């Protein structure tokens, strides 16, 4: 009630129920349509899932009964995996700096060379890592080397793509100041751009190191060394109690690397 005796009422709060209902309806319709084989959808055989459940449940029981006596045999392959992950990440970090500056528009005004490099990076990223590993195993043989090369290519694609896009989307007024002072593009990049983007590089380097440990476990399936070879061997013998130990070990290593990465990021940013 105001001084004039007039009641002021708040307008009703606008709702988006109709829009929400339409979005949910569209998602449901799309999901149903993709599951209908008559219109080219994905064929989902839920009957097979039910009929084969006993096979999967037996394997799950084995996975929940890890054989810790197998743990000493995993130490050497895990060390090999960590070496592959670290060397691949370091090699990619060294090469990613000039390639990233080459792929970003603010640090490389030459559109032809910039687009050519981006096209190459897109091709590198488009090829699955298992395909790289399979080809490299055929070229150089079974072992850690094909896995290391695969991780290197995988890391290069990620770092150059993400950091160059971050450089493109940021404002760089100091570049104009450097050009006005008569500096060359290389001098400007070294003196002004790199000090600004080192934290971006560091974040991506640490991220790829985490990814390398996970990916190494998969690459071993095609003979690319590391803990993955042992994982594939025990899986082939249906020794899922040993597989469980390997998975737990990978989990612990990945968590420890992530904790160390977070601590380093706090110091770098």
GULUMVEX-528130 format. One record per residue (C-alpha): y negated, x, z negated; residue number from 1. Coordinates in pm, whole numbers, padded with zeros to 5 digits. Layout:
REM residues N
c2:Y&c1:X&c3:Z&i:NUM $
...
This chain:
REM residues 269
c2:00000&c1:00000&c3:00000&i:1 $
c2:-00332&c1:00150&c3:00105&i:2 $
c2:-00677&c1:00088&c3:-00036&i:3 $
c2:-00735&c1:-00189&c3:00220&i:4 $
c2:-00418&c1:-00367&c3:00125&i:5 $
c2:-00235&c1:-00285&c3:00447&i:6 $
c2:00128&c1:-00169&c3:00438&i:7 $
c2:00205&c1:00129&c3:00656&i:8 $
c2:00562&c1:00137&c3:00786&i:9 $
c2:00727&c1:00441&c3:00933&i:10 $
c2:00858&c1:00392&c3:01286&i:11 $
c2:01236&c1:00388&c3:01317&i:12 $
c2:01392&c1:00727&c3:01358&i:13 $
c2:01499&c1:00782&c3:01719&i:14 $
c2:01871&c1:00813&c3:01770&i:15 $
c2:02074&c1:00968&c3:02044&i:16 $
c2:02385&c1:00758&c3:02002&i:17 $
c2:02390&c1:00648&c3:02364&i:18 $
c2:02355&c1:01001&c3:02492&i:19 $
c2:02621&c1:01127&c3:02251&i:20 $
c2:02858&c1:00847&c3:02356&i:21 $
c2:02803&c1:00926&c3:02724&i:22 $
c2:02869&c1:01297&c3:02670&i:23 $
c2:03187&c1:01230&c3:02472&i:24 $
c2:03301&c1:00980&c3:02735&i:25 $
c2:03239&c1:01229&c3:03015&i:26 $
c2:03432&c1:01502&c3:02830&i:27 $
c2:03722&c1:01265&c3:02762&i:28 $
c2:03731&c1:01147&c3:03124&i:29 $
c2:03724&c1:01503&c3:03254&i:30 $
c2:04001&c1:01607&c3:03016&i:31 $
c2:04222&c1:01316&c3:03116&i:32 $
c2:04154&c1:01377&c3:03486&i:33 $
c2:04251&c1:01744&c3:03462&i:34 $
c2:04584&c1:01644&c3:03305&i:35 $
c2:04684&c1:01397&c3:03578&i:36 $
c2:04912&c1:01566&c3:03833&i:37 $
c2:04841&c1:01290&c3:04085&i:38 $
c2:04487&c1:01417&c3:04134&i:39 $
c2:04565&c1:01787&c3:04113&i:40 $
c2:04542&c1:01824&c3:03738&i:41 $
c2:04736&c1:02058&c3:03513&i:42 $
c2:05095&c1:01950&c3:03461&i:43 $
c2:05156&c1:01941&c3:03086&i:44 $
c2:05520&c1:01894&c3:02990&i:45 $
c2:05505&c1:01790&c3:02626&i:46 $
c2:05872&c1:01696&c3:02640&i:47 $
c2:05965&c1:02060&c3:02703&i:48 $
c2:05752&c1:02164&c3:02406&i:49 $
c2:05947&c1:01929&c3:02181&i:50 $
c2:06289&c1:02013&c3:02323&i:51 $
c2:06235&c1:02391&c3:02293&i:52 $
c2:06071&c1:02378&c3:01952&i:53 $
c2:06383&c1:02512&c3:01782&i:54 $
c2:06361&c1:02837&c3:01980&i:55 $
c2:06000&c1:02894&c3:01885&i:56 $
c2:06050&c1:02798&c3:01522&i:57 $
c2:06329&c1:03056&c3:01491&i:58 $
c2:06101&c1:03330&c3:01621&i:59 $
c2:05824&c1:03220&c3:01385&i:60 $
c2:06062&c1:03251&c3:01092&i:61 $
c2:06136&c1:03611&c3:01195&i:62 $
c2:05765&c1:03685&c3:01233&i:63 $
c2:05706&c1:03572&c3:00876&i:64 $
c2:05974&c1:03813&c3:00753&i:65 $
c2:05829&c1:04158&c3:00839&i:66 $
c2:06055&c1:04458&c3:00798&i:67 $
c2:05840&c1:04713&c3:00612&i:68 $
c2:06111&c1:04977&c3:00654&i:69 $
c2:06006&c1:04993&c3:01019&i:70 $
c2:05648&c1:05089&c3:00929&i:71 $
c2:05688&c1:05472&c3:00942&i:72 $
c2:05801&c1:05450&c3:01305&i:73 $
c2:05471&c1:05284&c3:01400&i:74 $
c2:05246&c1:05561&c3:01267&i:75 $
c2:05262&c1:05796&c3:01565&i:76 $
c2:05216&c1:05521&c3:01830&i:77 $
c2:04922&c1:05381&c3:01632&i:78 $
c2:04760&c1:05725&c3:01616&i:79 $
c2:04804&c1:05750&c3:01992&i:80 $
c2:04639&c1:05410&c3:02031&i:81 $
c2:04344&c1:05517&c3:01815&i:82 $
c2:04306&c1:05837&c3:02017&i:83 $
c2:04307&c1:05639&c3:02342&i:84 $
c2:04054&c1:05391&c3:02204&i:85 $
c2:03820&c1:05660&c3:02072&i:86 $
c2:03833&c1:05892&c3:02375&i:87 $
c2:03791&c1:05600&c3:02614&i:88 $
c2:03493&c1:05468&c3:02419&i:89 $
c2:03326&c1:05810&c3:02396&i:90 $
c2:03374&c1:05886&c3:02767&i:91 $
c2:03237&c1:05543&c3:02859&i:92 $
c2:02943&c1:05592&c3:02623&i:93 $
c2:02843&c1:05918&c3:02789&i:94 $
c2:02857&c1:05780&c3:03142&i:95 $
c2:02713&c1:05439&c3:03055&i:96 $
c2:02364&c1:05574&c3:02976&i:97 $
c2:02266&c1:05691&c3:03327&i:98 $
c2:02455&c1:05406&c3:03493&i:99 $
c2:02280&c1:05145&c3:03279&i:100 $
c2:01937&c1:05290&c3:03354&i:101 $
c2:02033&c1:05289&c3:03720&i:102 $
c2:02142&c1:04923&c3:03707&i:103 $
c2:01833&c1:04784&c3:03528&i:104 $
c2:01525&c1:04683&c3:03728&i:105 $
c2:01260&c1:04820&c3:03485&i:106 $
c2:01425&c1:05164&c3:03488&i:107 $
c2:01521&c1:05173&c3:03857&i:108 $
c2:01264&c1:05023&c3:04096&i:109 $
c2:01488&c1:05101&c3:04397&i:110 $
c2:01643&c1:04762&c3:04471&i:111 $
c2:01903&c1:04895&c3:04717&i:112 $
c2:02064&c1:05146&c3:04483&i:113 $
c2:02036&c1:04907&c3:04188&i:114 $
c2:02214&c1:04624&c3:04369&i:115 $
c2:02479&c1:04861&c3:04502&i:116 $
c2:02561&c1:04981&c3:04151&i:117 $
c2:02566&c1:04627&c3:04014&i:118 $
c2:02807&c1:04526&c3:04290&i:119 $
c2:03039&c1:04813&c3:04196&i:120 $
c2:03019&c1:04721&c3:03826&i:121 $
c2:03098&c1:04358&c3:03907&i:122 $
c2:03405&c1:04468&c3:04101&i:123 $
c2:03514&c1:04688&c3:03809&i:124 $
c2:03474&c1:04397&c3:03568&i:125 $
c2:03648&c1:04149&c3:03798&i:126 $
c2:03978&c1:04340&c3:03805&i:127 $
c2:04193&c1:04258&c3:03498&i:128 $
c2:04275&c1:04551&c3:03272&i:129 $
c2:04649&c1:04494&c3:03314&i:130 $
c2:04609&c1:04539&c3:03690&i:131 $
c2:04430&c1:04872&c3:03632&i:132 $
c2:04702&c1:04981&c3:03392&i:133 $
c2:04982&c1:04882&c3:03631&i:134 $
c2:04826&c1:05073&c3:03922&i:135 $
c2:04746&c1:05380&c3:03710&i:136 $
c2:05097&c1:05389&c3:03562&i:137 $
c2:05233&c1:05396&c3:03916&i:138 $
c2:04989&c1:05675&c3:04008&i:139 $
c2:05006&c1:05908&c3:03707&i:140 $
c2:05320&c1:05794&c3:03526&i:141 $
c2:05400&c1:05631&c3:03195&i:142 $
c2:05201&c1:05751&c3:02895&i:143 $
c2:04860&c1:05756&c3:02734&i:144 $
c2:04662&c1:05874&c3:03040&i:145 $
c2:04677&c1:05548&c3:03238&i:146 $
c2:04586&c1:05356&c3:02924&i:147 $
c2:04293&c1:05587&c3:02859&i:148 $
c2:04162&c1:05549&c3:03214&i:149 $
c2:04199&c1:05172&c3:03194&i:150 $
c2:04002&c1:05155&c3:02871&i:151 $
c2:03733&c1:05377&c3:03023&i:152 $
c2:03688&c1:05145&c3:03323&i:153 $
c2:03694&c1:04838&c3:03101&i:154 $
c2:03428&c1:04981&c3:02868&i:155 $
c2:03201&c1:05093&c3:03151&i:156 $
c2:03195&c1:04744&c3:03298&i:157 $
c2:03105&c1:04582&c3:02967&i:158 $
c2:02840&c1:04830&c3:02852&i:159 $
c2:02654&c1:04860&c3:03184&i:160 $
c2:02656&c1:04484&c3:03238&i:161 $
c2:02534&c1:04378&c3:02892&i:162 $
c2:02282&c1:04655&c3:02822&i:163 $
c2:02124&c1:04646&c3:03170&i:164 $
c2:02075&c1:04270&c3:03141&i:165 $
c2:01917&c1:04318&c3:02798&i:166 $
c2:01677&c1:04574&c3:02945&i:167 $
c2:01591&c1:04335&c3:03231&i:168 $
c2:01511&c1:04049&c3:02995&i:169 $
c2:01288&c1:04251&c3:02759&i:170 $
c2:00917&c1:04326&c3:02794&i:171 $
c2:00832&c1:04690&c3:02864&i:172 $
c2:00452&c1:04738&c3:02854&i:173 $
c2:00497&c1:05107&c3:02782&i:174 $
c2:00641&c1:05156&c3:03131&i:175 $
c2:00305&c1:05076&c3:03284&i:176 $
c2:00138&c1:05319&c3:03044&i:177 $
c2:00382&c1:05590&c3:03146&i:178 $
c2:00319&c1:05529&c3:03516&i:179 $
c2:-00057&c1:05528&c3:03457&i:180 $
c2:-00022&c1:05866&c3:03287&i:181 $
c2:00143&c1:06005&c3:03600&i:182 $
c2:00498&c1:06034&c3:03469&i:183 $
c2:00799&c1:06017&c3:03697&i:184 $
c2:01057&c1:05742&c3:03651&i:185 $
c2:01301&c1:05987&c3:03494&i:186 $
c2:01040&c1:06110&c3:03246&i:187 $
c2:00938&c1:05754&c3:03162&i:188 $
c2:01298&c1:05647&c3:03107&i:189 $
c2:01372&c1:05945&c3:02884&i:190 $
c2:01049&c1:05929&c3:02679&i:191 $
c2:00989&c1:05555&c3:02647&i:192 $
c2:01290&c1:05345&c3:02745&i:193 $
c2:01579&c1:05529&c3:02580&i:194 $
c2:01422&c1:05532&c3:02230&i:195 $
c2:01388&c1:05155&c3:02257&i:196 $
c2:01742&c1:05080&c3:02378&i:197 $
c2:01950&c1:05322&c3:02169&i:198 $
c2:02037&c1:05041&c3:01921&i:199 $
c2:02160&c1:04826&c3:02213&i:200 $
c2:02379&c1:05107&c3:02336&i:201 $
c2:02513&c1:05173&c3:01987&i:202 $
c2:02607&c1:04809&c3:01935&i:203 $
c2:02798&c1:04796&c3:02262&i:204 $
c2:02970&c1:05130&c3:02203&i:205 $
c2:03099&c1:05013&c3:01867&i:206 $
c2:03201&c1:04679&c3:02014&i:207 $
c2:03403&c1:04843&c3:02290&i:208 $
c2:03574&c1:05065&c3:02034&i:209 $
c2:03694&c1:04752&c3:01853&i:210 $
c2:03809&c1:04598&c3:02179&i:211 $
c2:03995&c1:04911&c3:02283&i:212 $
c2:04233&c1:04890&c3:01988&i:213 $
c2:04320&c1:04529&c3:02071&i:214 $
c2:04357&c1:04595&c3:02444&i:215 $
c2:04575&c1:04902&c3:02389&i:216 $
c2:04839&c1:04682&c3:02233&i:217 $
c2:04855&c1:04479&c3:02556&i:218 $
c2:04843&c1:04774&c3:02794&i:219 $
c2:05162&c1:04914&c3:02646&i:220 $
c2:05353&c1:04627&c3:02805&i:221 $
c2:05317&c1:04797&c3:03144&i:222 $
c2:05383&c1:05146&c3:03006&i:223 $
c2:05026&c1:05257&c3:02935&i:224 $
c2:05108&c1:05423&c3:02604&i:225 $
c2:05013&c1:05356&c3:02246&i:226 $
c2:05142&c1:05099&c3:02001&i:227 $
c2:05181&c1:04851&c3:02285&i:228 $
c2:05484&c1:05033&c3:02423&i:229 $
c2:05659&c1:05008&c3:02089&i:230 $
c2:05555&c1:04643&c3:02059&i:231 $
c2:05704&c1:04563&c3:02398&i:232 $
c2:06021&c1:04755&c3:02316&i:233 $
c2:06086&c1:04565&c3:01994&i:234 $
c2:06000&c1:04234&c3:02160&i:235 $
c2:06252&c1:04307&c3:02435&i:236 $
c2:06521&c1:04353&c3:02168&i:237 $
c2:06411&c1:04028&c3:01995&i:238 $
c2:06334&c1:04228&c3:01680&i:239 $
c2:06050&c1:04002&c3:01575&i:240 $
c2:06057&c1:04129&c3:01219&i:241 $
c2:05948&c1:04466&c3:01362&i:242 $
c2:05698&c1:04293&c3:01592&i:243 $
c2:05547&c1:04132&c3:01283&i:244 $
c2:05490&c1:04472&c3:01122&i:245 $
c2:05319&c1:04601&c3:01438&i:246 $
c2:05093&c1:04295&c3:01458&i:247 $
c2:04998&c1:04331&c3:01091&i:248 $
c2:04921&c1:04698&c3:01141&i:249 $
c2:04700&c1:04624&c3:01440&i:250 $
c2:04521&c1:04357&c3:01238&i:251 $
c2:04452&c1:04596&c3:00950&i:252 $
c2:04325&c1:04869&c3:01184&i:253 $
c2:04097&c1:04628&c3:01371&i:254 $
c2:03952&c1:04493&c3:01046&i:255 $
c2:03885&c1:04845&c3:00916&i:256 $
c2:03715&c1:04944&c3:01242&i:257 $
c2:03504&c1:04628&c3:01230&i:258 $
c2:03393&c1:04701&c3:00873&i:259 $
c2:03300&c1:05058&c3:00966&i:260 $
c2:03116&c1:04931&c3:01276&i:261 $
c2:02914&c1:04683&c3:01073&i:262 $
c2:02812&c1:04957&c3:00831&i:263 $
c2:02702&c1:05181&c3:01117&i:264 $
c2:02510&c1:04897&c3:01283&i:265 $
c2:02309&c1:04837&c3:00965&i:266 $
c2:02205&c1:05200&c3:00962&i:267 $
c2:02120&c1:05210&c3:01331&i:268 $
c2:01923&c1:04884&c3:01360&i:269 $
